[in-house]
Amino acid sequence: MSDAPVLAFRGVVKRFGSREALRGVDLEVRRGEIFGLLGPDGAGKTTLLRVGLGLLEAEEGETVLLGGATRGRDRVGYVPQRFSLYRDLSVRENLCLFGALYGAKRKIVEEKGKEILIKTDLWPFRDRLADRLSGGMKQKLALAAGLMHRPELLVLDEPTTGVDPVSRREFWELLYALHEEGLTVLVCTPYMDEAELCTRLGFLHQGALLRAGTGEELLSGYPWRILEVEMGGRDGEVLRVPGVREVNAFGERYHLVTGDPEEVRRRLEASENGKIRGVREIPPTLEDLFVHLAEEAS
Ligand SMILES: Nc1ncnc2c1ncn2[C@@H]1O[C@H](COP(=O)(O)OP(=O)(O)OP(=O)(O)O)[C@@H](O)[C@H]1O
């Protein structure tokens, strides 16, 4: 049964009153992957994780955690979105508390805590109050707490939201190191750059899973081509020549979505717009794909 999914959702529907937060989600998270659940605020990511962990009950469908093992939840580490640690306890005290909650003996808890604090580079800060840690360190401590009972599956809800870029990178390096050691990871994020770090991805939009697959698989299904235009100034409107389906701004660079880049390039050149500094075709990104899927679904 080793290739049975670690977590499976089948036709899951979750309603809050008349609002359908999950609309028939089918998804499998397999052992050994870093599965990234992507979607904007309100897409249903947190709800899906909670249903998967049995913290919320779905109205329809089923979820199977670790093949339906009894006490399966004890084999999962959950790092919720909001900081869930005790601010008036030190880093080490927080970890010991989490370890004790899982019933391990004090000596084992302390040894395990030390090992995890070293692994997460928090050992030098072990006596600092949790409240006095930076945002990035708080998130690492929340992660450390989620590891205290040696889970097989680690579930993280937007762990790097509001964390600075350097700490975000460090956090992902840590996730990779844990993954190398055999941990399966399910992480949800609104950040497209983090999507590229996952081994497989699912796009959630208004409670529906639009697609799942590796980045490569997903991008191979993108039906359009992208022209990137460098502009001297911000004026995307002048780029709406015939043949352009969409204009997306990235600062002073614009991505034009089109089925015919050669024709659009000719038209832009013929327009003799002095602000256009350069036009080149680039491969579509996951962000281009997600915008496309979201529009198609709306
Ligand atoms: N306890 C609740 N009661 C009522 N509505 C809820 C509840 N929890 C979530 N919702 C609604 O369900 C939808 C999905 O919310 P969810 O928190 O799962 O989204 P999300 O993708 O995790 O976004 P965010 O990043 O904002 O948390 C939203 O419309 C939200 O308002």
The ligand as a Gaussian input file, in Angstrom:
#p B3LYP/6-31G(d) Opt

LIG

0 1
 N      -16.119000      29.487000       9.655000
 C      -16.587000      30.056000       8.545000
 N      -17.844000      30.539000       8.499000
 C      -18.345000      31.111000       7.369000
 N      -17.650000      31.227000       6.211000
 C      -16.404000      30.759000       6.199000
 C      -15.801000      30.152000       7.357000
 N      -14.539000      29.775000       7.023000
 C      -14.354000      30.122000       5.734000
 N      -15.473000      30.716000       5.230000
 C      -15.655000      31.211000       3.844000
 O      -15.286000      30.161000       2.956000
 C      -14.532000      30.674000       1.859000
 C      -13.162000      30.021000       1.793000
 O      -12.385000      30.464000       2.906000
 P      -10.914000      29.937000       3.221000
 O      -10.462000      30.584000       4.494000
 O      -10.882000      28.462000       3.139000
 O      -10.092000      30.544000       1.988000
 P       -8.529000      30.639000       1.779000
 O       -8.260000      30.250000       0.369000
 O       -7.815000      29.879000       2.840000
 O       -8.262000      32.175000       1.908000
 P       -7.488000      32.991000       3.042000
 O       -6.078000      33.020000       2.576000
 O       -8.148000      34.352000       2.976000
 O       -7.699000      32.261000       4.343000
 C      -14.466000      32.172000       2.054000
 O      -15.497000      32.741000       1.314000
 C      -14.721000      32.364000       3.535000
 O      -15.312000      33.594000       3.796000

